[in-house]
């Protein structure tokens, strides 16, 4: 209806417009106050009133959030709540729809941690059934961590010791600070786009909740969850737990353990192949023995004394079966031998002496420490250059850091 150029609205239309404005503008609010009243209903919903010194606010905690609360609302309790404003259209009354409730006094970071954890857990980002299996025999492992510090060194040392034939692709990222979360999530996406890896390790050293906060960032957690490549998290010390740990396919207590989980020990692999070979030999001999016993049993039957032709046919089948089993056995052994030979060739390539014979050299300081960067030595300091057939003694004349 329209009167003198003015639209006349119904009560429902007004309520719907106000509801739309509230729900669009007032979302994800954090509010502190005191619980003036609280009542739980059989439906699981909890209705309560929050107040401060001057005002009151009606609120509701719907059942799906109420059952996740660690602290139940009690009259008189001072709380910090997180939720959205909405309008209860039937009575034209606006109310706060609470998702999380905490006793006032807990740290802001911890409150944000718990709130995001509850949200993502409800979405299923931490569900066990979404976890991907870590490959047992990887060809390439991706590492996302800082290029500085002990984490990268520890991972590389373990991989070189356990599985020197496995190649690594390292994506350096900051693991602390404002830009860290964006860089880490982007690195995970780029590794997935490249796609030539069996496992990803995402890690950093220990630190405070603030230091590790980038691994509690929602974009990092969603990048881990959406990764097609299985991810092992190795963040902080064993007692540190981030939301990235919950989203990862496997949580390792330390970076070294992450490297052990990602790689199968070479000696264990060789033992595994030996075990397969032994079991195959035993199974082959047992099959042959069983067939021979069947032949003997048939030969001993009275009805087969005369028809030698049938016996010869069985003998031919046995010989044929024996030949095929031996051929199959030899084929498998040769295949496994080629794998072992290939692994040995790769290990020889990693031998420093092999690299020296190809013309490479190793620079060492006066204390025999390997020099990786010009900032490890000083001008006029003694140096040793290890080449294939000896050592060259020299001094440092100039040092330049190449940032390429």
N, C-alpha and C positions, 0 to 999 in steps of 0.2 A: 504494500500500500504506500501511496505517496501523497503527502499533504503539503501544499504550498512549497513544493520543491524539496521537501525533506522526506527521506526514506524512513518508514516506520518498521522497526525490527521486532521480531518475536523474542521472547525470553531465551529460547533455545539458540537462536541466531547470535544473540549477544554473548551467551555462554560459550558457544563454539569459537567465536572470534577471540574472546579473551583467553580461552584455553590454548588456541593456536599461538597467540602472542607470547604467553607465559612459557610454553614448552619450547618455543624457538629461541627465546632470549635467555631464559634462566635455566641453564643446564650445567651439570657437573659442578654444583655449588658445594663449598665447604663452610659449614656453619657451626658455631659453638653456642651452647646454651645449657640450660638445666631442664631435666625431664620433670614436667609438672604433673603428668599423669601418664599411665601406660596400661594397656589392656590387650591381652592376646585372645584370639577367637579360635574356635575349632577348625576354621578353614586354614589356619596357619598364619593368617595376617596379624600384624601387631599395629594397633592404632595408639598414637601417643601425642602429647602436647609438649612443645618446647617453649621455654620462656627465658627472658633476661629481665633486667630491672624494670623495663617499660612495656614490653610487648610479648605476645604469645603467638605461636605458629603451630597449626595442626599438621600432623605428619602421619605417614603410614609406611610400614615395612612389609612388603608383600612376601608371601610364603617362600618363594624361591630364594629370596635374600635372607629372610629371617632364619632359615635353617642353617645358613652359613655363618651366622654371627658368632664370634668368639666371646663377646660380652653382651649379655642380655640387658635390655633397657629396664632400669629400676627407677622408681620415682625418687627424685632428689639427687640423682647422679648427674654430675656435670660431664657433658660429652662433646665430642667433635663428630659431626655426621657429614656424609657425602651423598648428594642426590640431586634430583631435578624438581623444579616447581611445576605443578599441574593444577588443573581446575576440576573439582568434583561437580560435574555439570548438574546433577540432580538437585543439589542444594545451593549451587552458585558459590561454593566455598573453595578458595584455593588452598592447596596443601603441598607439603614437601614429600616426595616419594624417595625414601631413604634406601640406599644400596649398602652402605657400610656405616658402622657405628663404633666409635672408640672412646674409652674414657679420656677426658682431657688431660694432657700432660705428656702423652707420647710424642716423640719427635716428628716433625713434619715429613722428613724423608721416609721414616718407618710407616707413617700413615699412608703416604703415597704408594709405598711398596705393597702394603697389604691390600689397598684398594685396587691397584692394577692386577695384583695376583688373583684376587677374587673375580675380577672382570674376565680375565683371560682364561681362568680355570672354568668359568661358566661357559665360555665359547668352545671349550674342548682343546685348547692349544697345548695342554699338558697331559692329555689322555694317553695312557700306556699303549692303547691299540694304534695310535698314530706313529709310534716310534719305528724307525727303519733299522734293519739289521746291519751291523758293522761288518763289511767284507773281511773274510779271514785271510785272503791272499791278495792284497792290493798291488797294483802296478805303479800307481802314482798317488801321493798324499798331498793335499793342499793345506797350508799353514797360514792362518790369519792371526797375527800378533804384532807387537812392536819389534822393529828391527834392532832395538837396543835392549839391554838387560839380559838376564839369565834364561828367560823362558825359551827363546828361540834356540839358544845354544844347548839347553838341556834336551829339547826335542830332537835336534839334529844328532846329538851324541848317541842317544838311545837308538834312533833309526839306523845310524851307521853301524852300531854294534850288532843289532838284531837282524836287520834286513838291508844290507848295503846295496842290494840289487834294486830296491824300491826308489824311484825318483821322487823329488819333492818340488812343489811350486809354492813359493813364499809370496804372500801379499802383505807388505808392511802397512800397519795402520796405527794411529794414536789410540791408546787404550785408556785414556783419561782426559777429561776436559770437555768443553762444550761441543767441539766438532767430532768427538770420538764416535758417538752413536751413529751419526750419518755416514762416517767413513767405514765403520764396521759393517753396517747393513749393506752399503754399496759393494763392499768387498765380497760379501756372501753372494750377492746377486751376480757380480761379474764372474766369480768362480763357477757358478751354475751355468751362466751363458757360455763360458769356455767349455765346460762339460767333460774334460778329459781326465777326471779324477775319480777315485773310488771312495775316498773319505776326506772330510775336512776336519781340522783341529782348530778351534777358536779358543785362545787363551791369553792370560796375563798373570802377573805375580799377585801376591797378596796385597791387602790394603784395607782402609776403612770403608764404611758404607758409602761415603762420599766418593772415595777413590774408585770404587767398583760400580758407581751409579750408572755409567753408560751401558752396562750389561743388564740393567733393569729398565732400559728404555724400550718403549713399546715397538718402535720400528725395528730394533735389533731382534727382539723376541719373535716378531712376525716374520722377519727374514729367515731366522733359524727354522721356524715351523714350516715355511713355504719352500725350503731348500729341497731339491730333488736328490742332492748328494747327502748321505748320512753325515751327521755332525757330532763330534765329540767335544764337549765343553771342558776346559781346564782353567777355571777362573779362580784366582785367589788360592788360599790354603784350604786344607781339608775341611776346616770348620766354617769357611765362607760359603754361603749359598746365595746365588743370584737367580732372578727369574729366567735368565738364559739357560741355567742348568736344568730348570724344569722343562723348557721347550726342546732342549737338545735330545738327540737320540741316545746318547750315553753321557753320563757325568763322571769325569775322572777327578780324583781328589787333588792331583798335581799334574803339571805338564809332562813329567817323565812317565807317569802312569798312562797318560793319554797316548804317548808314543808307543808304549808297550801294547796297549789295547788295539791300536791301529795297525800294528805289524806283527806278523808271525815270525818267531825266531827261526833263523836259517837252519840251525842244528835240529830243531824240532821238526822242521819241514822235511829234512833229509830222513829223520827217523820215521816220520809219517809215511814217506814213500817206501822206505824199507819194509815197514809193517804191511803196506798194501801188497808189495811184491811177495812177501812171505805168505800172506793169507791166500794170495792167488795160487802160489805153488802148492800149498796144502790142499786147496779146493780142487785144483786140477788133478793131483794124485788121487784124491778121494773119488773123483768122478771116474777116473780110469780103473781104479780098484773095484768100484761098484759094477762097472760094465764087465770086467773080467770075472767077477763072482757070478754075475748073471749067466755068462757064457759057460762057466764050469757047471753051474746048476743045470743048464739045458743039456750039456753034454752027458751028464750023469742020468738023465731021464732015459728010460727004456725005449721010448718011441723014437729017440734021436740017434740010436746006435747005428742004424742002417743008412738013413738019408744023409750022407756026408755033404751032399750039395748044400743043404740048408745050413749046416754048420760052417761051411766055407763062406756062405753069404754073411753070416753073423761075424765071422772073423774079418771079412773085408770091411764091414761097417765099423767094426772096432778099430781097425787100422786107420780108416778114414777119419773117424772121430778123434783118435789119438793125434793124427797129423794136424787136423784143424785146431785142436787145443794147443798143441805146441806152437803152431804158427801164430795163433792169437796171443799166446803168452810171450813169444819172442817180440811181437809187434809192440805189446804194451811195455816190455822191458826196454826196448830200443827208444820208444817215445819218452819214457821217464829218464833214460840216460841222456837224451838230447836236452831235456829240461835242466838236468843237473849240470851238464857241460856248459849250457848257456849261462847258468848262474855263476859257474866258476869263471867264465870269460868276463862277465861283468865285474866280478870281484877283483880279477887281475887288472882291469881297467882302472879300478879305484886305488890300486897300489901306487903310492907316491913315487916309487922307483921307476915304474912304467912311464909316468908323466915326465920324470927327469930325462929318461932316455929319448923322449920325443922332443926335447929341446926346452922344456919348461925349467924354471928355477925356483928355489925357496929362499926367501929373504929372512934372515934372523938377526936379532940384536945381540949384544955382547953376552947376554945371559941365555942365549939359545932359544929365546921366545920367538915364535913365528910372527912376522910383521904383516898385518893385514891393512894398516892405514898409516899414512905419513905422520899422523900425530902421535904414533907410538915411539918415535925416535927424535933425537935432537941433532942440530947441525954439528958436524965434526965428531959425532958419536960413531964408534966402531960398528961395522956390520959384517955379517957373513953371508955369502951367496952360495948356496948349495946347488951344484950342477951335477950332471950325470957322473962325471969322472973325478970329482973333487970339490974343494971348497975355495972360494975366492974371498980374500979379506979386503975390505974397502972401508971408506968413511962416508958419512952423509954430507953432501954438499948443499942440497936443496930439497925441500919437501913441499909438495903441492897436493891438496885434497881435490880429487875429481868427483864432483857431485853428479855426474851423468848416471 
